[in-house]
Amino acid sequence: MSSKKTDEAANNLSLKFLLLLFCYFALHVLLRVVVSDSLDYDEAEQALLSQWLLAGYTEQPPLYTWVQYFLFELFGKNVFAVSLWKNTLLFLTYVFVFLSAREILSCPRKATLATASLLLIPQICWESQRDMTHTTLVVFAAAVTLWQTLRCLKSQHIINYVLLGILLSLGIYAKANYNLFVVILFLSLAMQQEGRKVLCSKKIVITVLVAAALTSNYFLWMFNNPDIVFSATHKFKQLETNAYQQGVTSLLSNTFLFLTPLWLFYLLIFPQGYWKNQTQETTFHHRFIRNYFLIFFVVLLVVVLLFKVTYVKDRWLQPLLFMAPVFFFSRIESSRISNRQFRLFFTTATVAALGVYTAFTVRTVASGYTHNFCRLNYPISEMAEALRNDGFENGLIISDNRFLAGNMHFQFPDSTAIVPDYHFEDLVNTSEVSSGIVLWRTDRWPVVPPQLAIFVEKTYNIRLSDFPVKYHEQPYKYGPKETITLAAVQIPIASTKNK
């Protein structure tokens, strides 16, 4: 009877926690819609890319854009559709971390604390909420892949292998560093007999075939577009001078910073987790989570040294280190976590969650007092109204800035927006476009940006210097004393495009 009551209490705790998470992210959607109708940088990029449904867009895989495209079709091109997609991913990430943690830790209380720990990792709780797209998707992909891998360990049914193949393809379509997560995950499995049974089963061929079939179209696109796929290799900052030293230092320091302030709250509330491991580590799951982090450092070290990576960005670590809280709580016996410790840590995570709400609101709404404006303060809708008053209703929007182009596409949804860097001008049906408008921010270029002028002349045989420039000055949202100026040149399109 007592066991039954214990199970009921555990289930109630799990349901209440998941409901709290749902409400937390639902409120984030509402907050984002209320605070500003302007898009942030990555959000604007998705508005720009999702004008088309393509096999590939940029160096990033296309899945995030595909889903965003259909959400725009369903809900219209608005901030709600943008925020709904992101917060759905974040909510599901927490859910699958919780489900995996409950499987590994065999304790709903510890699983709750491990999942709540994500609220104490700024890169996950703040940066992902502030303005991230593909990284948000890849962390979800890693979390659900971990959960499905644990299901394969419990039951080697063919359906589980098929689902694993589907999820592997989802991760490949999410972001490139997902592949690194899979390598670490599978090496961790291979270190134990139970894991090798999963990897060496004949059914794993089905997993590979499913993943290959679902991703073949994208790999074909990558093969045909190597210039786009490898366009971001400069982000690794490969240098010859002190490359090894810089890379190792960056890996260690950014791993430490990634887990800050989480490690500090662990130390203050659960100091026992830092000393001798309280558990016996006799289960596969405990050994698995320990091996995962050992292999994590080995693999990352090899990558840094082999490719001479001199700078490891913290966001690259998200799909690799989201399991860190599970590892920490695997070191503590459930019986050694007092009710006071549980309440204190959960309260700390709750305060952090409220802090994210506050920071998200204050950074935009209070910018008139701080004089530190973010992209959500840009008066995009007011600028669009000024352009309408000048006579622009729809057509082709050209800008040197994807933030500006994506936002203006939202304001003129019947128009097509392009930027020179993405080479999407061939997708524009100029026979249906009679006019265009060229936009740029005067705080960066008081006159027409040279590269923008070259692009317009080369592509549409138009010299921007032949047309008048109009300047539109508007106050920032929530900052009426400070202004920003947009420059615009209206041009004809259809009859002048080069053949």
N, C-alpha and C positions, 0 to 999 in steps of 0.2 A: 504493500500500500504506500509506504513511504517513497519507494522507488517511483511509483506512478505519479505521486505528487511532485517529486523532484523533476520528472520529465515534463509535467505540465507547467511547472514554474519556468523551466528552461525554454519551453516553447513560447510561453507568454513573454518572456524577456526578449526573445528573438523577434517576435512579431511587433512588439512595442518599439524596439530599436529600429527595425526596418521601416515602420510607419513614421518614426521621427525623421529618418533620412529622407523619405519621400516628401514630407512636409518641408524639410530644409531646402531641397532643391526646387520644389514647386514655388516656394517663396522667392528663390533666386530668379526664376523666370519672370515672376511678377515685378520684382524690383528692377530687373534689367529693362523691362518694357516701360516702366514708369519714369525711370531716371533720365533716359535720353532716347531719341529716335535716330541718333547718329550711330554709325557703325564704327567699331574699333578697327585696327589695321588688318588682322587676320580675318575678321568678319567681313570686311570690305573686299578682301581678296576672294572669299567664297561667293559674294554677290557678283563679282566680276566673272569668275570662272564658271559659275553655274548657269550662265546664259546658254550654254551648250551642254549636250550629253556626249562626251568624247571618251575614247579609250584611255587617254592620258592627257594631262594638262601641263604640269610643271615637273620639276625633279621629285615632287612628292606624289605618292600613289593617289589614285582618283576616288577611292571609296567615300571619303568624307564629302566630297563635292557631289557625288552621285546622289547620296541620301539627301543632301541639302537641296539639290535640284528638285526632287520629288516633294519635299516639304514646302518649297516655294510654290510648286504647282497646287498643292493642297490648301495651304493657308495664305497664299499670296506672298509677295516680296516685302517682308516686314521684319522688324526686330524680334517679334514673337517667334517666328519660324527659326530664326538664328539661335535664339536662347533656348528654345525647346529642344533642339537637336543636341546642343552642348550639354545641357543639364540632364537630359536623358542618359547620355553616355556616362556622365559623372555618377549619377545615381546607380546605374547598373554596375559600374566599376566597384563602388562600395558594397553593393549586394554580393557580387561574386568574390570579392575579397573576404567578406564575412562567411560565405558558404565554404570557401577553401579553408579559412582559418578554423571554422568549426570542425572540419574534417581532420585537419592536421593536429589541432590542439585538443580535440575531443572534449571541449568545454565551452558552452555558449557564453559564459561570463568572460573567459579569456578571449574568445572570438569577438565579442562586443568591444572589449578594450582595444584589441589589435586593430579593428576596423576604425574605431573612433580615433586612433592614433594618426590616421591619415589627415585629420583636421589640424594636426600639429606639425605637418610638413608643408611649409609655405609654397613650395613648388607645385604641390598637388592641390591644396585647399585654396590658394590665392591666385597663383599665376594661371592655373588651368581655368579658373573662373573669370579672370580678368580678360585674357585674350589669347587663347590657344585653340587650335583646331585639330590638326593631325596628331599632335602629341596626346590630346585627350582621347582620341580614338584608339591609338596604339596601346595606351595603358589599359583601356577596357579590353582590347583584344588579348593582351597578356593575361589579365585577370581571369577572363572566361576560359582561355586555353589552359591555364593552371587547373581550374576547377574541372574541366573535362578530362584532363590527364589523370586527376585523382579518381574520377569515375571509371576510367579505363583500368586503373589499378584494382578497383573493387570488382568490376565485372568486365571481362574481355569479350563482351558481346559485340557482334559485328556492327550494330548500330552505333555503339560508342566510338568505334574506329571511323565510321563514316562521318559522325559529328566532329571528331577531331580533325579530319581532313577539311571539312567546311570551315572550321575555326582557324586552321592554319592559313587557308586562303584569305580569310577575312583579315588576319594580321598582316599578310603580305601586301594586301591592298590598303593597309592603314599607313604604315611608315616603315622605312628601311631598317631601323634599329630593332624592329620586332624579330628579325632573323637572328640577331644576337641573343635575344631572350630565349628563343627556341633552342639554340645551340647549348646555352647554359642549362636550360631545363632538361634536355635529353641527356646531356653528360651527367647531370645529377642523378637521373634515373639509372643510367648505365653503371653507376658505382655500386648498386645493390642488386641482389638476385631478383627481388620482386619487380624492380624496374626493368631489368633485362628481359623478363618474361613478356612485358608489354612491347618493348622495342623489337624483340627478336621473333615475335609472333608473326605468322604468315599473314595475319589480318592487317599488319602495318602497311602492307603493299596497297591495300584498299585505301588507306589514309593518304598515301603518297599519290595514288592515281586520282583520287577525288580532288586533292589540292592542286595537282598539276592540270587537271581538266578545267578547273574553275579559274586558274590564273594564267592559262596559256595565252589568252588574248592580250593580257597586259604585258607579258614577257615578249610577245611579238612586237607590241608597240615600243617597248624598251629597246629591242634590237634595231628597230627602224629609226629610233630617235635618240641615239647615244649622246648627241650634243646637249639635249635637254636633261637626260638622266644624270649626266655627270657635270652639269652646270654649277652644282653647289659644292664641289669638292674643295673649293677654296675655304669653306667654313672650318675645315680641319686644321687650318693654319699650319701647313707643313713647312717647317724650316729646317735648315741644315745645322745651324748653330745651336748647340745645347738642346737638340730636339728631344733626346731621351730624358734628360733631367727635367725639362719643362713639362713633358708629357706625364711622367710619373708624379711630379709635384701637383700638376693640375688634377690628375685622377684622384689622388689622396685628399687634397684640400677640398675639391668640389663634392666628393662623397661625404666628407665631414660636414660641409656647409649644407648639403642637401638634407641631412638628418638633424640639422639644427633648426629649432630648439627642442626637437623631440627627445634627443638623448639626454638633455638637461632635465626635462620633466620626469623621464624614467629614473634618473639618478636621484631626484628629490623624493619621488613617491614610491618607487620600487628599487631601492638600492640593492636588495638581495639578488636582483637579476644580473648585476655586474660582477658578482663574486662567483663563488663556486656554483656550477650548474646544479640546480636543486632536483632536476629530474634524472631518471636513470638512462634516458636516451636508448631504450631497448626497442622502441617501435620503429618501424620503417619510416613513418612520417617525421619523427624527430631527427633521425639520421639524414633524411632527404633534405630538410630545410637547412640543416647545418652544412651539408655538402654543397647545397646551392650557392651559399655565400662564399665558401672556399673557392669554388669554381668561378664564381663571379669575378673575384679579384685576379685569379690566374688568367682567365680569358681576356679581361679588360687590359691587363698588363701586357699580354701578348699583342693585342691589337694596337695599343699605344706604341709599343716598341717596334713592331713589324712595319707599321705604316707611318711611323714618325709623327704621330698625332701630338701636337704641342698644346692643344687646348681642348679639354673635355667639358662641354656645356652641361649645366645641371639638368636641363630638360631632356638631354639624351639619356640620363640615368633613370628617368621616371619609370619606364616599363621594366627596368631591371631591379630597382630598389623598393618598389611598392610593397614587397614581401618582408621588408626589414622588421616591421612590427610583429609579424607572425613569428619570426625567428626569436625575437626578444622574449615574447611570452611563452615560447616553447621551453625556455630555460627556468621557468617558475612553476612550481607545483600549484595546482588550483587551490589546494587547502591553505597555501601560504599567502593567498591574496585575501586580505581582510575586507570586511564590508566598508570600513573607513577608507581604505586605499581605493577600492572600486569607486566609491562615491566621489572621492577627491579627484581621481583621474578623469572620470566621466564629466565632472563639473568643469575641469580645466579644458577639456575638449569642447564642451558646450560654450564656454566663454570665448574660445578661439573661433567657433562658428559664428557667434554673435559679432565678434571682432571683424570677421570677413564682411558681414552685412554692413557694418558701420563704415569700414574702410572703403568699400565699394561705393557707398553713397556719398561719403564726405569728399572723396577725391574729386567728384564731379560737382556736387551741389555746393560745396564750400569753397570752390576754386576762386570765387570772387574775393574771398578774404585771404586766401593763401597766395593768390596770383600765380598759381602753378596749374596750368590748364592741361587736361588730357584730351585725347581724340573725341571723347564723348561730349566735350564742350564745344566742338566745332558746330557753328550754326548752319548746318547743311540744308535743312528745309528752308531757312530764310534766304540762303543764297540761291536755292533753286527757284524760289518765288521771284527773286530779282531777275533771274534769267528768263523766266516766263514773261515778265513785264517787258523784257527787251525783245520778245517775239519768238523765243525758242520753245517749241512744244514737244517735238520728238525728232529723232534723226540719229546721227552718229556722234557719240561723245568721245573725244580724244583727249587724253591727259598723260603727263609724264609720271603720274603718281597713282598707284593702284588704290590707295586709300580714297583719294578723291574720285577716281573713276567708278569704283564700286559703290560709293555712297550716292553719286549722282545717277547711277543706273537705277537705284532704288527710288529716287525722286522722279525719274522719267522712265518707268518700267517698260514703255513701248519703244524705247530707244535701245541702241546697242552701244556698249562702252568698250573701248580698247585702250591698251597701253602699248608702246613700242616694244617693250622687253618680251612680251608674251607671244608675239607673232600670230595674233588671231585675226589680222586684218583680212586674210583670205576667206574667213568665214562670214564676212559681212556681205550681204546681198545689196550691192550698191544700186541695182536697178529699182529697189524699193526705198532708197534713201535719197532725198532731194537736198538735204541740208545737214550741216554738222556744226559742232561747236568745239573749240579747243580751249582747254582749261588748265590753269596752273596757279600755284600759290605765290604771291608776290613777296612773301617773307623769305623765300628761297631764290626766286628769280624776279627782279623788278621788271625785266623785259622778257620777251619770248625766250624760253630755254633753247639754246642752240640745237641740242639733239632732237627736241620736239619739232623745231622748224625744219630740220633736215628730213625727219621722218615724214612729215606731212607733204613736203615737196616731192620727195622720192616716191611716195605711195600714191598721192592724189594729184600730183603736178600742180600744187598750189603754193604760192609764196605768201606766207602769213603777213609779211611786211606790206602786202598790197591791201590789207583789210584793217579797219580800225580796231583798237584794243579798248575794251570797256572794263572798268574796275568797279568792283562791288565790295564795299566795306560794310561789315556786319559785326555787331558785338558778340562775344562768346556767350554760349548758354551759361546762365548763372554768373556771368561776369560782365555786367553792362558797361563798365568803364573801359574795358580793354576790347580791342577790335582786331579782326583779321581781314585781309583783303584778298579777293579772288579776281584773277584776270581772265577775261573771256574774249575769244575771237570767233565770230560766226562766219562760216564759209559754205559755199556750194559744194556738192559732192558728186552727184551722179554723172554729170557731163564731163568731169575733169579727171576722172580716175585713169591712171595709166593702163593701157591694154597689154 
